[in-house]
């Protein structure tokens, strides 16, 4: 289960990235993924549990030392 605070934090982070990308008017594939993640976290659809698990796994993998 994802907490409301965690979902809000991810929505804010991906929202800031989305605003910066839209201002640059050039969106690549990985940037489009960030925009899509913003929509998932903002919409709180049932698929958020799967997406959040994937995002957490990726963040943990990249930050693991």
KAURZI-V449496 format. One line per field, one symbol per residue. ss: DSSP state (h for helix, s for strand, l for the rest). phi: phi as a letter, one per 30 degrees, with the letter a starting at -180 (. if undefined). A space follows every 50 residues. Layout:
ss = ???
phi = ???
This chain:
ss = lllhhhhhhhhhhhhhhhhhhhhhllllhhhhhhhhhhhhhhhllllhhh hhhhhhhhhhhhhll
phi = .cddddddddddddddddddddddibccdddddddddedddddhdddddd ddddddddddddcdc
